[in-house]
Amino acid sequence: MRRVRVAVTEAPGAPFTVRDAELEEPRPDEVLVRMTAAGICHTDLAMRDTWPGRLTPMVFGHEGAGRVEAVGAGVTGLAPGDQVCLTFASCGSCEQCAQGHPAYCHEARARNLSGGRADGTTPLRLDGVPLRAGFFGQSSFATHAVVQARGVVRVPSGLPAAVAAPLGCGGQTGAGTVLNRLRPEPGSSLVVLGAGGVGLSALTAAVAAGCDPVVAVDPVASRRALATELGAKAALAPGEGLVAALRDLTGGGAHHVVETTGRPETARQAVAALRPRGGLALVGLGDEVTFDVMSLLAKGVRVHGVIEGDSDPGRFIPELVGLYERGLFPLDRIVTPFPFEEIGAAVAAMRDGDVVKPVLTFG
């Protein structure tokens, strides 16, 4: 066991508290990673606020980046000193994993949302008592994490840690929704509803794919301004007349809409903003949404539910790194670093709209 610092949630909805804990050494199929950065995602906050009390205290965090310190006896392809990005856990052997769609792994819930490993154990201890962990296979709100090797992707040593961290979830979710699922033709129109980390990742991927126009919608003026700097032809505030404005900007309706907010009314507006046979990708966590079936049938709308950008991280994250290095996926423009011990301030800044993507950094 080694001493580590972790951000603990003591009860559902409770604030993060940084405490000392103990961490096991990696098992044969696991890797020990010292964190250099960890992005904060809305999913961390949404799950923290609704997490079952029986699975607390709990360590969240699922956008980790760091350096490998040790590997289990059965791990190949990774070695101490490697710079890595952490991503979600998957079994690697079920039908979906075998077909290159591990985000839909048959064991996804047990491996990512159970508060521990797939076998129910946890590598962390708090005051000698098991501490729930393994969130999205990692629980990266910590100075160190023990992660199954399938959830570790090597990245170039020169890649900034604050850029590498969001690739494991927000970056690949937004970009993958566009590049892996919607696959727009150059010159097709694409609207992004919600210009947070996922939305802006989708926007920059759409620009890189040659979509025209790309339009963003967000209530925060600074995010709209950033969207236009990143290539959006227009950035609109939500409100009355939005659908008509989107139809006008896209020549009668968008070919594609990416909905990141999870709000039912926004999803319905997305359908209304599409042209016939357009595609709607739903990626935001939310409650039930109802559609007028005739509006879907009459337009031939395709509705996609997308998790993690339908990405195979071992293949797709290196592609995103390549786009970043060519200046086509500028994640550095949307991240704001915060020291790990200031996780509370980072969360407040994100909720207030002061920053798009806070990234915790470790000394």
RALINCOR-V768031 format. One record per helix or strand of 3 or more residues. SS is the DSSP state (A for helix, B for strand). FROM is the first residue (numbers start at 1). LEN is the number of residues. If there is no record, write none. Layout:
[[SS | FROM | LEN] [SS | FROM | LEN]]
//
This chain:
[[B | 2 | 8] [B | 16 | 8] [B | 30 | 10] [A | 42 | 9] [A | 53 | 3] [B | 64 | 8] [B | 83 | 4] [A | 95 | 4] [A | 102 | 3] [A | 108 | 5] [B | 124 | 3] [B | 129 | 4] [A | 135 | 3] [B | 144 | 5] [A | 149 | 3] [B | 152 | 3] [A | 161 | 22] [B | 190 | 4] [A | 197 | 12] [B | 214 | 4] [A | 221 | 9] [B | 234 | 3] [A | 242 | 8] [B | 254 | 6] [A | 264 | 10] [B | 274 | 9] [A | 293 | 7] [B | 302 | 4] [A | 308 | 3] [A | 313 | 13] [A | 331 | 3] [B | 335 | 5] [A | 340 | 12] [B | 357 | 5]]
//
